[in-house]
Amino acid sequence: MKNKIYIGYICNTFGIKGELKVISEFEKIDLAFKVNNKILIDNEEHIITNIRKHQNKILMTIDSLHNINDVLKYINKEIYILRNNLNFEGYLMQDLIGFKIIEDKELGIVKNILINKAGYLLEINRNFYIPFNNYFIKEVKIEDKIIIVKNAKELRL
């Protein structure tokens, strides 16, 4: 499991009071974007001092910066958080990359995680996709780096 986790992208500023407009599809968005959380932008640590949602974006103030001129340099930057700053037990979807997919025999290895409106898709190295839901996923064994699936054979070409 990676210690540095990608949580979003600063697409612009919002208004003139130093708010940053963030796009995030991170699965634990409410854990990552909280006041007083430490985040990384360009490998520099910053503290979230204000957070609010606007439409489908996050508006965030960092380091008590309240002037647009102080935050322009952060536009088009990625945001990361250290895993221990999330205060979260368990696994994240991105942790599943590299896991073996087993249904009676090995079907492949997870090479990517995709997000669509229906949820998460596991992209398997043999060019097929498995939706991450109860119909297909039987068990995730973190220690063994294995995902036991059911009904997935019908998805293969």
Residue pairs with C-beta under 8 A, 6 or more apart in sequence:
1 83
1 91
1 92
1 95
2 83
2 94
2 95
3 82
3 83
3 84
4 40
4 80
4 81
4 82
4 83
5 26
5 32
5 80
5 81
5 82
5 83
5 86
5 92
5 94
6 26
6 78
6 79
6 80
6 94
7 24
7 26
7 29
7 32
7 33
7 39
7 79
7 80
7 81
8 22
8 23
8 24
8 25
8 26
8 32
8 33
8 58
8 78
8 79
9 22
9 23
9 24
9 76
9 77
9 78
9 79
10 20
10 21
10 22
10 41
10 74
10 75
10 76
10 77
10 78
10 79
11 21
11 22
11 23
11 57
11 75
11 76
12 20
12 21
12 75
13 19
13 20
13 21
13 68
13 71
13 72
13 75
14 20
14 21
14 54
14 57
14 59
15 68
16 67
16 68
17 61
17 66
17 67
17 68
18 61
18 65
18 66
18 67
18 68
18 70
18 71
19 50
19 59
19 60
19 61
19 71
20 59
20 60
20 61
20 62
20 71
20 74
20 75
21 54
21 57
21 58
21 59
22 33
22 57
22 58
22 59
22 60
22 79
23 57
23 58
24 32
24 33
24 58
24 79
25 115
26 32
27 92
27 93
28 86
28 88
28 92
29 58
31 86
31 87
31 88
32 39
32 81
32 86
33 48
33 51
33 58
33 60
34 48
34 51
35 48
35 49
35 50
35 51
36 47
36 48
36 49
37 47
37 48
37 81
37 85
38 45
38 46
38 47
38 81
38 82
38 85
39 45
39 46
39 47
39 48
39 62
39 79
39 80
39 81
39 85
40 46
40 79
40 80
40 81
40 82
41 62
41 74
41 77
41 78
41 79
41 80
42 77
46 62
46 63
47 62
47 63
48 60
48 61
48 62
49 61
49 62
49 63
49 64
50 60
50 61
51 58
51 59
51 60
51 61
52 58
52 59
53 59
62 71
62 74
65 71
91 140
91 142
93 113
93 120
93 132
94 113
95 142
96 110
96 113
96 122
96 140
96 147
97 110
97 111
97 112
97 113
98 109
98 110
98 145
99 109
99 110
99 140
99 145
99 146
99 147
100 106
100 108
100 109
100 145
100 146
100 147
101 107
101 108
101 109
101 110
101 122
101 124
101 130
101 147
101 149
101 152
102 146
102 147
102 148
102 149
103 148
103 149
103 150
103 152
103 153
104 153
107 124
107 126
107 149
107 152
107 153
107 156
108 124
108 125
108 126
108 128
109 124
109 125
110 122
110 123
110 124
110 125
110 147
111 123
111 124
111 125
112 123
113 120
113 121
113 122
113 123
113 132
114 120
114 121
114 123
114 129
115 121
118 131
119 131
119 132
119 133
120 131
120 132
121 129
121 130
121 131
121 132
122 129
122 130
122 131
122 132
122 147
123 129
124 130
126 156
127 157
128 155
128 156
128 157
129 155
130 136
130 137
130 149
130 152
130 155
135 150
135 151
136 149
136 150
136 151
136 152
136 155
137 147
137 148
137 149
137 150
138 148
138 149
138 150
139 147
139 148
140 146
140 147
140 148
141 147
141 148
